[in-house]
Amino acid sequence: MRPSDSRTSSSDLSLLRLLRPGRRQSAALAAAVAAATALPLAAPQITRRFVDDAIT
């Protein structure tokens, strides 16, 4: 077993090489995934604020 080092492995480098031509598309995909994760978490907070304001 090889000792682990903090340098990037060859498989990580090959993955980065594959993603390089589609940097914009990869960034757009990452933003879409982040938005798809954040929106369901934010919806109850928006609803809570609406209900609290309607009560007062």
N, CA, C and O atoms as a CHARMM CRD file, in Angstrom:
* protein
*
  224
    1    1 MET  N      0.84200  -1.18300   0.00000 PROA 1      0.00000
    2    1 MET  CA     0.00000   0.00000   0.00000 PROA 1      0.00000
    3    1 MET  C      0.88400   1.24200   0.00000 PROA 1      0.00000
    4    1 MET  O      1.81700   1.34900   0.79500 PROA 1      0.00000
    5    2 ARG  N      0.58600   2.17100  -0.88900 PROA 2      0.00000
    6    2 ARG  CA     1.38000   3.39700  -0.99600 PROA 2      0.00000
    7    2 ARG  C      0.94600   4.38800   0.06800 PROA 2      0.00000
    8    2 ARG  O     -0.24200   4.49300   0.37400 PROA 2      0.00000
    9    3 PRO  N      1.89300   5.10900   0.62700 PROA 3      0.00000
   10    3 PRO  CA     1.49700   6.16000   1.57700 PROA 3      0.00000
   11    3 PRO  C      0.74300   7.25800   0.84100 PROA 3      0.00000
   12    3 PRO  O      1.08300   7.61600  -0.28700 PROA 3      0.00000
   13    4 SER  N     -0.26000   7.77400   1.48000 PROA 4      0.00000
   14    4 SER  CA    -1.05400   8.82200   0.82200 PROA 4      0.00000
   15    4 SER  C     -0.30500  10.14900   0.86400 PROA 4      0.00000
   16    4 SER  O      0.26100  10.53200   1.88800 PROA 4      0.00000
   17    5 ASP  N     -0.31600  10.83000  -0.25500 PROA 5      0.00000
   18    5 ASP  CA     0.27500  12.15700  -0.28600 PROA 5      0.00000
   19    5 ASP  C     -0.80100  13.13700  -0.71300 PROA 5      0.00000
   20    5 ASP  O     -1.82200  12.73600  -1.27000 PROA 5      0.00000
   21    6 SER  N     -0.58500  14.40500  -0.46000 PROA 6      0.00000
   22    6 SER  CA    -1.60700  15.42000  -0.69600 PROA 6      0.00000
   23    6 SER  C     -1.63800  15.89500  -2.14400 PROA 6      0.00000
   24    6 SER  O     -2.41900  16.78400  -2.48400 PROA 6      0.00000
   25    7 ARG  N     -0.80500  15.31700  -2.99600 PROA 7      0.00000
   26    7 ARG  CA    -0.79200  15.73600  -4.39300 PROA 7      0.00000
   27    7 ARG  C     -1.96300  15.12900  -5.13900 PROA 7      0.00000
   28    7 ARG  O     -2.53000  14.12500  -4.70800 PROA 7      0.00000
   29    8 THR  N     -2.32100  15.73300  -6.24800 PROA 8      0.00000
   30    8 THR  CA    -3.43800  15.26700  -7.05900 PROA 8      0.00000
   31    8 THR  C     -3.06300  13.97600  -7.76900 PROA 8      0.00000
   32    8 THR  O     -1.98000  13.86700  -8.34400 PROA 8      0.00000
   33    9 SER  N     -3.95900  13.00200  -7.72700 PROA 9      0.00000
   34    9 SER  CA    -3.67500  11.72000  -8.36800 PROA 9      0.00000
   35    9 SER  C     -3.87000  11.83000  -9.87800 PROA 9      0.00000
   36    9 SER  O     -4.44800  12.79700 -10.37300 PROA 9      0.00000
   37   10 SER  N     -3.38100  10.83000 -10.59500 PROA 10     0.00000
   38   10 SER  CA    -3.47800  10.86300 -12.05900 PROA 10     0.00000
   39   10 SER  C     -4.92400  10.75300 -12.51200 PROA 10     0.00000
   40   10 SER  O     -5.28500  11.32600 -13.54000 PROA 10     0.00000
   41   11 SER  N     -5.76600  10.03000 -11.77100 PROA 11     0.00000
   42   11 SER  CA    -7.17500   9.93200 -12.17900 PROA 11     0.00000
   43   11 SER  C     -7.87300  11.27500 -12.01100 PROA 11     0.00000
   44   11 SER  O     -8.74200  11.61600 -12.81300 PROA 11     0.00000
   45   12 ASP  N     -7.51300  12.04700 -10.98200 PROA 12     0.00000
   46   12 ASP  CA    -8.08000  13.38400 -10.81500 PROA 12     0.00000
   47   12 ASP  C     -7.65500  14.29700 -11.95500 PROA 12     0.00000
   48   12 ASP  O     -8.45300  15.09100 -12.45300 PROA 12     0.00000
   49   13 LEU  N     -6.40900  14.18400 -12.36200 PROA 13     0.00000
   50   13 LEU  CA    -5.91900  15.01000 -13.46200 PROA 13     0.00000
   51   13 LEU  C     -6.61500  14.66200 -14.77600 PROA 13     0.00000
   52   13 LEU  O     -6.92900  15.55100 -15.56700 PROA 13     0.00000
   53   14 SER  N     -6.85300  13.38300 -15.00700 PROA 14     0.00000
   54   14 SER  CA    -7.51900  13.00100 -16.25400 PROA 14     0.00000
   55   14 SER  C     -8.97000  13.47800 -16.24100 PROA 14     0.00000
   56   14 SER  O     -9.49600  13.85400 -17.28800 PROA 14     0.00000
   57   15 LEU  N     -9.62100  13.47100 -15.09200 PROA 15     0.00000
   58   15 LEU  CA   -10.98800  13.99200 -14.99900 PROA 15     0.00000
   59   15 LEU  C    -11.00400  15.48500 -15.28500 PROA 15     0.00000
   60   15 LEU  O    -11.87600  15.96900 -16.00600 PROA 15     0.00000
   61   16 LEU  N    -10.05300  16.21500 -14.72800 PROA 16     0.00000
   62   16 LEU  CA    -9.97600  17.65200 -14.98500 PROA 16     0.00000
   63   16 LEU  C     -9.70000  17.92800 -16.45700 PROA 16     0.00000
   64   16 LEU  O    -10.22700  18.88500 -17.02400 PROA 16     0.00000
   65   17 ARG  N     -8.87700  17.09400 -17.07200 PROA 17     0.00000
   66   17 ARG  CA    -8.58300  17.25200 -18.49400 PROA 17     0.00000
   67   17 ARG  C     -9.83600  17.04000 -19.33900 PROA 17     0.00000
   68   17 ARG  O    -10.02100  17.71200 -20.35400 PROA 17     0.00000
   69   18 LEU  N    -10.68900  16.11800 -18.92900 PROA 18     0.00000
   70   18 LEU  CA   -11.93200  15.88000 -19.66800 PROA 18     0.00000
   71   18 LEU  C    -12.91300  17.03200 -19.50200 PROA 18     0.00000
   72   18 LEU  O    -13.66200  17.33400 -20.43100 PROA 18     0.00000
   73   19 LEU  N    -12.92600  17.67400 -18.35600 PROA 19     0.00000
   74   19 LEU  CA   -13.87500  18.75100 -18.09100 PROA 19     0.00000
   75   19 LEU  C    -13.41900  20.10400 -18.64400 PROA 19     0.00000
   76   19 LEU  O    -14.23100  21.01800 -18.78500 PROA 19     0.00000
   77   20 ARG  N    -12.14300  20.23600 -18.95600 PROA 20     0.00000
   78   20 ARG  CA   -11.60800  21.51600 -19.40000 PROA 20     0.00000
   79   20 ARG  C    -12.32300  22.11000 -20.61200 PROA 20     0.00000
   80   20 ARG  O    -12.61800  23.30500 -20.58800 PROA 20     0.00000
   81   21 PRO  N    -12.62200  21.34800 -21.67800 PROA 21     0.00000
   82   21 PRO  CA   -13.29100  21.96000 -22.83200 PROA 21     0.00000
   83   21 PRO  C    -14.69300  22.47800 -22.51500 PROA 21     0.00000
   84   21 PRO  O    -15.16300  23.40500 -23.17400 PROA 21     0.00000
   85   22 GLY  N    -15.35500  21.91100 -21.54300 PROA 22     0.00000
   86   22 GLY  CA   -16.70700  22.33500 -21.22200 PROA 22     0.00000
   87   22 GLY  C    -16.77800  23.06200 -19.89600 PROA 22     0.00000
   88   22 GLY  O    -17.67000  22.80500 -19.08700 PROA 22     0.00000
   89   23 ARG  N    -15.83300  23.97700 -19.66900 PROA 23     0.00000
   90   23 ARG  CA   -15.80300  24.69700 -18.38400 PROA 23     0.00000
   91   23 ARG  C    -17.09900  25.44400 -18.11200 PROA 23     0.00000
   92   23 ARG  O    -17.63500  25.37700 -17.00600 PROA 23     0.00000
   93   24 ARG  N    -17.59800  26.14700 -19.10100 PROA 24     0.00000
   94   24 ARG  CA   -18.83300  26.92200 -18.90900 PROA 24     0.00000
   95   24 ARG  C    -20.01600  26.00600 -18.64500 PROA 24     0.00000
   96   24 ARG  O    -20.84900  26.28600 -17.78200 PROA 24     0.00000
   97   25 GLN  N    -20.08600  24.92200 -19.38500 PROA 25     0.00000
   98   25 GLN  CA   -21.18000  23.98600 -19.19200 PROA 25     0.00000
   99   25 GLN  C    -21.09000  23.32600 -17.81300 PROA 25     0.00000
  100   25 GLN  O    -22.10800  23.10600 -17.15700 PROA 25     0.00000
  101   26 SER  N    -19.87700  23.01500 -17.38100 PROA 26     0.00000
  102   26 SER  CA   -19.69100  22.41800 -16.05600 PROA 26     0.00000
  103   26 SER  C    -20.07800  23.40800 -14.96900 PROA 26     0.00000
  104   26 SER  O    -20.69900  23.02400 -13.97800 PROA 26     0.00000
  105   27 ALA  N    -19.72400  24.66900 -15.13700 PROA 27     0.00000
  106   27 ALA  CA   -20.08600  25.69000 -14.15400 PROA 27     0.00000
  107   27 ALA  C    -21.59700  25.89600 -14.13100 PROA 27     0.00000
  108   27 ALA  O    -22.18300  26.06600 -13.06200 PROA 27     0.00000
  109   28 ALA  N    -22.23100  25.88200 -15.30400 PROA 28     0.00000
  110   28 ALA  CA   -23.69100  26.03000 -15.36500 PROA 28     0.00000
  111   28 ALA  C    -24.37900  24.84400 -14.70500 PROA 28     0.00000
  112   28 ALA  O    -25.37900  25.01400 -14.00600 PROA 28     0.00000
  113   29 LEU  N    -23.85500  23.65800 -14.92000 PROA 29     0.00000
  114   29 LEU  CA   -24.42200  22.47100 -14.29100 PROA 29     0.00000
  115   29 LEU  C    -24.26700  22.53800 -12.77600 PROA 29     0.00000
  116   29 LEU  O    -25.19900  22.19900 -12.04700 PROA 29     0.00000
  117   30 ALA  N    -23.11200  22.96700 -12.29700 PROA 30     0.00000
  118   30 ALA  CA   -22.88800  23.09800 -10.85700 PROA 30     0.00000
  119   30 ALA  C    -23.83200  24.14000 -10.25600 PROA 30     0.00000
  120   30 ALA  O    -24.35600  23.94000  -9.16000 PROA 30     0.00000
  121   31 ALA  N    -24.05300  25.24600 -10.96200 PROA 31     0.00000
  122   31 ALA  CA   -24.97900  26.27300 -10.47600 PROA 31     0.00000
  123   31 ALA  C    -26.41000  25.73900 -10.45300 PROA 31     0.00000
  124   31 ALA  O    -27.15900  26.03000  -9.52100 PROA 31     0.00000
  125   32 ALA  N    -26.79400  24.96800 -11.45600 PROA 32     0.00000
  126   32 ALA  CA   -28.14400  24.39800 -11.49600 PROA 32     0.00000
  127   32 ALA  C    -28.35300  23.39900 -10.36300 PROA 32     0.00000
  128   32 ALA  O    -29.42500  23.36200  -9.75900 PROA 32     0.00000
  129   33 VAL  N    -27.35500  22.60200 -10.07800 PROA 33     0.00000
  130   33 VAL  CA   -27.45300  21.64600  -8.97200 PROA 33     0.00000
  131   33 VAL  C    -27.54800  22.38400  -7.64400 PROA 33     0.00000
  132   33 VAL  O    -28.33000  21.99700  -6.77600 PROA 33     0.00000
  133   34 ALA  N    -26.75900  23.44400  -7.47800 PROA 34     0.00000
  134   34 ALA  CA   -26.81600  24.23200  -6.24700 PROA 34     0.00000
  135   34 ALA  C    -28.18400  24.89300  -6.08400 PROA 34     0.00000
  136   34 ALA  O    -28.73300  24.90900  -4.98200 PROA 34     0.00000
  137   35 ALA  N    -28.73100  25.43000  -7.15600 PROA 35     0.00000
  138   35 ALA  CA   -30.05000  26.05800  -7.09500 PROA 35     0.00000
  139   35 ALA  C    -31.13400  25.02500  -6.80400 PROA 35     0.00000
  140   35 ALA  O    -32.04900  25.29100  -6.02500 PROA 35     0.00000
  141   36 ALA  N    -31.04000  23.86500  -7.41700 PROA 36     0.00000
  142   36 ALA  CA   -32.03400  22.81200  -7.18800 PROA 36     0.00000
  143   36 ALA  C    -31.97500  22.31100  -5.75400 PROA 36     0.00000
  144   36 ALA  O    -32.97600  21.82100  -5.23000 PROA 36     0.00000
  145   37 THR  N    -30.82800  22.42400  -5.11600 PROA 37     0.00000
  146   37 THR  CA   -30.70000  22.02600  -3.72100 PROA 37     0.00000
  147   37 THR  C    -31.19300  23.13100  -2.79700 PROA 37     0.00000
  148   37 THR  O    -31.83900  22.84800  -1.78800 PROA 37     0.00000
  149   38 ALA  N    -30.90300  24.37400  -3.12300 PROA 38     0.00000
  150   38 ALA  CA   -31.22900  25.49700  -2.23200 PROA 38     0.00000
  151   38 ALA  C    -32.70500  25.87400  -2.26700 PROA 38     0.00000
  152   38 ALA  O    -33.26300  26.24100  -1.23300 PROA 38     0.00000
  153   39 LEU  N    -33.34300  25.79500  -3.41300 PROA 39     0.00000
  154   39 LEU  CA   -34.73800  26.23700  -3.51000 PROA 39     0.00000
  155   39 LEU  C    -35.69500  25.45900  -2.60100 PROA 39     0.00000
  156   39 LEU  O    -36.51100  26.08900  -1.92900 PROA 39     0.00000
  157   40 PRO  N    -35.63700  24.14000  -2.54800 PROA 40     0.00000
  158   40 PRO  CA   -36.53200  23.43700  -1.62500 PROA 40     0.00000
  159   40 PRO  C    -36.24800  23.75800  -0.15600 PROA 40     0.00000
  160   40 PRO  O    -37.14700  23.68200   0.68200 PROA 40     0.00000
  161   41 LEU  N    -35.01800  24.11100   0.15100 PROA 41     0.00000
  162   41 LEU  CA   -34.68500  24.48500   1.52700 PROA 41     0.00000
  163   41 LEU  C    -35.16900  25.89400   1.85400 PROA 41     0.00000
  164   41 LEU  O    -35.47200  26.18700   3.01100 PROA 41     0.00000
  165   42 ALA  N    -35.24600  26.76300   0.85800 PROA 42     0.00000
  166   42 ALA  CA   -35.66500  28.14700   1.08100 PROA 42     0.00000
  167   42 ALA  C    -37.18100  28.30400   1.09300 PROA 42     0.00000
  168   42 ALA  O    -37.69000  29.23700   1.71400 PROA 42     0.00000
  169   43 ALA  N    -37.90400  27.42700   0.43200 PROA 43     0.00000
  170   43 ALA  CA   -39.35900  27.56200   0.32600 PROA 43     0.00000
  171   43 ALA  C    -40.06300  27.61000   1.68400 PROA 43     0.00000
  172   43 ALA  O    -40.92800  28.46700   1.86200 PROA 43     0.00000
  173   44 PRO  N    -39.75000  26.75100   2.64100 PROA 44     0.00000
  174   44 PRO  CA   -40.41200  26.84800   3.94500 PROA 44     0.00000
  175   44 PRO  C    -40.11100  28.16200   4.67400 PROA 44     0.00000
  176   44 PRO  O    -40.95700  28.67200   5.40800 PROA 44     0.00000
  177   45 GLN  N    -38.92200  28.70200   4.47500 PROA 45     0.00000
  178   45 GLN  CA   -38.57800  29.96500   5.11500 PROA 45     0.00000
  179   45 GLN  C    -39.39000  31.11300   4.54000 PROA 45     0.00000
  180   45 GLN  O    -39.83500  31.99500   5.27400 PROA 45     0.00000
  181   46 ILE  N    -39.58100  31.10100   3.23600 PROA 46     0.00000
  182   46 ILE  CA   -40.39200  32.13600   2.58500 PROA 46     0.00000
  183   46 ILE  C    -41.84500  32.02200   3.03600 PROA 46     0.00000
  184   46 ILE  O    -42.49400  33.03100   3.31000 PROA 46     0.00000
  185   47 THR  N    -42.35200  30.79900   3.11100 PROA 47     0.00000
  186   47 THR  CA   -43.72200  30.57300   3.57500 PROA 47     0.00000
  187   47 THR  C    -43.88900  31.03000   5.02000 PROA 47     0.00000
  188   47 THR  O    -44.88900  31.66200   5.36000 PROA 47     0.00000
  189   48 ARG  N    -42.91400  30.71000   5.86900 PROA 48     0.00000
  190   48 ARG  CA   -42.96700  31.11800   7.27900 PROA 48     0.00000
  191   48 ARG  C    -43.02400  32.63200   7.39100 PROA 48     0.00000
  192   48 ARG  O    -43.80800  33.17100   8.17100 PROA 48     0.00000
  193   49 ARG  N    -42.20100  33.31200   6.62100 PROA 49     0.00000
  194   49 ARG  CA   -42.18600  34.77600   6.67400 PROA 49     0.00000
  195   49 ARG  C    -43.53100  35.35000   6.22500 PROA 49     0.00000
  196   49 ARG  O    -44.04000  36.29400   6.82900 PROA 49     0.00000
  197   50 PHE  N    -44.10300  34.77700   5.16200 PROA 50     0.00000
  198   50 PHE  CA   -45.39700  35.24000   4.67500 PROA 50     0.00000
  199   50 PHE  C    -46.47700  35.05100   5.74200 PROA 50     0.00000
  200   50 PHE  O    -47.26400  35.96300   5.99400 PROA 50     0.00000
  201   51 VAL  N    -46.51700  33.88000   6.36400 PROA 51     0.00000
  202   51 VAL  CA   -47.52500  33.60000   7.37800 PROA 51     0.00000
  203   51 VAL  C    -47.32400  34.49700   8.59500 PROA 51     0.00000
  204   51 VAL  O    -48.29500  35.03600   9.12600 PROA 51     0.00000
  205   52 ASP  N    -46.09500  34.66500   9.04200 PROA 52     0.00000
  206   52 ASP  CA   -45.82300  35.52000  10.19200 PROA 52     0.00000
  207   52 ASP  C    -46.23500  36.96600   9.91300 PROA 52     0.00000
  208   52 ASP  O    -46.78900  37.62800  10.79000 PROA 52     0.00000
  209   53 ASP  N    -45.97100  37.45900   8.70700 PROA 53     0.00000
  210   53 ASP  CA   -46.36900  38.82600   8.36100 PROA 53     0.00000
  211   53 ASP  C    -47.88800  38.94900   8.25600 PROA 53     0.00000
  212   53 ASP  O    -48.45000  39.98300   8.61500 PROA 53     0.00000
  213   54 ALA  N    -48.55100  37.90800   7.76800 PROA 54     0.00000
  214   54 ALA  CA   -50.00400  37.94200   7.63700 PROA 54     0.00000
  215   54 ALA  C    -50.66900  37.93000   9.01400 PROA 54     0.00000
  216   54 ALA  O    -51.72000  38.54400   9.20000 PROA 54     0.00000
  217   55 ILE  N    -50.07200  37.24400   9.96300 PROA 55     0.00000
  218   55 ILE  CA   -50.64600  37.17400  11.32000 PROA 55     0.00000
  219   55 ILE  C    -50.52500  38.51600  12.02500 PROA 55     0.00000
  220   55 ILE  O    -51.44300  38.93200  12.73200 PROA 55     0.00000
  221   56 THR  N    -49.40500  39.19200  11.83800 PROA 56     0.00000
  222   56 THR  CA   -49.19400  40.49200  12.50600 PROA 56     0.00000
  223   56 THR  C    -49.84300  41.56700  11.75100 PROA 56     0.00000
  224   56 THR  O    -49.77800  42.72900  12.15200 PROA 56     0.00000
